[in-house]
């Protein structure tokens, strides 16, 4: 039996582990964090392609998967509705997907507290070397360890992630705690699109993945330009320690939060100001993108955000990871006696789609950059039509999107699992 070592126990690593295990591989997922990852992440967009991968794993996709929307609106600075369009979309939470996938992977296949230190390749195999001195050998090592991937740093010589020139301030509020000024936004995907800014708010499942009215959470994101020279100061805590990727929310300095609130009151509509001020612990994420020239090096493979990072405007980060895992599994199933040929096929497919989705996200976010570039016109209707659009409705993505959902040897009647806690 072939063995896969998967570095990274988030969604991409879980998708890869489950699909490869279903296809007959011996799989071990190594996660550097010792704690439960279920508390991480906020809202996520969904796409039909991701649901197809979930169904392939035997997960029932129904109304419990998230919160369904049928309309979207755009507000002006006064809070008045200036545009409304239909919107057939399901928004969900990172936690719901993590719990659903994690439950399907046997505990024996998941090893927390394992920090990758180095990789050693040999003909036909690979060894993962961990910080505690542990070593693991396999036929394939999969880097699913995200934006700042250790696997990518050790095995590839590609470019580092590139800062886009803006951050996403974020927050989540329990539905019952949403201020009255913002309750009209329930069940509507809401945007605010002034020059150089974009804010979005929508409901997502609440505690215990509950999607019932009254038990959900309001998720908001505010894309706000921040010059690269200013970013290090925002990411420095009160002790003077700099956090290069993203500062943990409790460590954001009070003066940074105060300046954020002042900017919100000066820029945002009343409904969004109410959401911001009702948020207990707002935090921000610098926006990066990454386009890897290669995702295969010998018997080492990258997938998900370890390979390509697209800005959140496409709303397909989790979908991209699921598709990468499916494409890798399909390629290995198509040529089970020639792993190298399978990896070459996987690289062609993943790089074509990855480059297309990164380019699309850069186009959508160009006007938010500092300084802005030519791209999507920051007018309400074009932005509403473009942000989170179905992947198959975007020609350059549809051309690169080649999905094979029935690899040779996959079970025809998998056991059924519900996508909720």
C-alpha positions, 0 to 999 in steps of 0.5 A: 500500500502506498503511503502519503505524508500530509503536512498541515491538518487544516481543510486542504490536508483533511480533503487530501487525507480523506480522498487518498484514504478512500482511494486505498492509500495509507495516510498520516496527517501531521499538524503543527498545532496541538490544539483543536483548530475548530475555533479558527476561521470565520465565514467562507464562500461555497461553490458547487465544485466543492460540494461535489468533492464533499459528496464524493466523500459521502457527505450529505450536502443539504440546508444544514451546510450553511445559510442560503441567500437569494438577494444582495444589496449595496448601501451608500454612505448614508445607509440607503440601498442603492442597488439590489440583485438576485444572489443564489449563494450559500455562505458557511463557516470554516469551523463547520467544514473543519468539524465535518471533515475531521470527524471522518478521519480516524484519530490514528491518521492525525498527529497534532503537535508535529512541526516539520523541520526538513524534507529528505528525498530519495529515489521513489520516496521521501522522508519528513523530519520533524522538530522533535527528531521524529522521522516518517517515510512515505511514497509522497509528501503533500504540503497543505500547510498554508500561505507560509508553507514550510514544505514550500520553503524546504522543497521549492525555490519559488517566490514568497507571498506578495502583500496586496496593499490592503488588509481585511478587518474582520469580526463575528457577532452572535445573531441575537447580539446584532444591534437593531441598526443592523438587523435589516441586513439579516438574510441579505448579502450586503456590500458597501463599495466607495472608492478604495474600500469594500465592506461585506456582511452576511450571516453564517452558521452559529455555535455548534454549526446551527443554521436556524434563525436566531442562532446564527452569526453575522460575519463582516469584512472590511477591505481597507488600504494600508501601505506596506510601510505602515503594515509592520507597525500595525502588526507590532504588539505592545511589547514591541514584538512584530508579527509578520503574517498576522498578529493574534487578535488579543495582541492588537494594540489598543491605539490600533483598535481606536484608530480603526474605530475612528476610520469606521465612523468616518467612512462606513454606513450606519449599519456597518458602524453598528456592526463594528462597534458591537464586535468584541474583538475585531482583527485584521488579516493582511491580504497576500497572493501567491502564484507558484511556478511549480507545485511538484518537486520529486515526490513532494507536492503542494496543494491549497494555499501552500501552492496558490493564494488568491485574494478572498474576492473570488470566495473560493479558497476552500473550493480550490483546496478541495479541487486540488485534493481531488485532482491529485487523487484522480491523477494517482488513480489514473496511473497507479503504477507511475506516480511521477506521471500522475504528479506531472498531470496534477501539476499541469491541471493545478497550475493552470487553475491556480494561475487563473484564479490568482489573476482573477482575484488580482483583477477584482482587488486592483482598485483596493491596492495602494496605489490602485491599479486598473481592474474591476470598476468600483461601482456597485453593480459590477462589484456585486456581479463579480465578487464570489461569482460562480466559477463556471461563470468566469470564462478564464476560470471555466477554461482552467476548471477540469474536474474529474469526480469519478476516479478509477477504483473510487467507491460507487456507493459511499457511506453517507455523513451529514455536514454538520455537528 
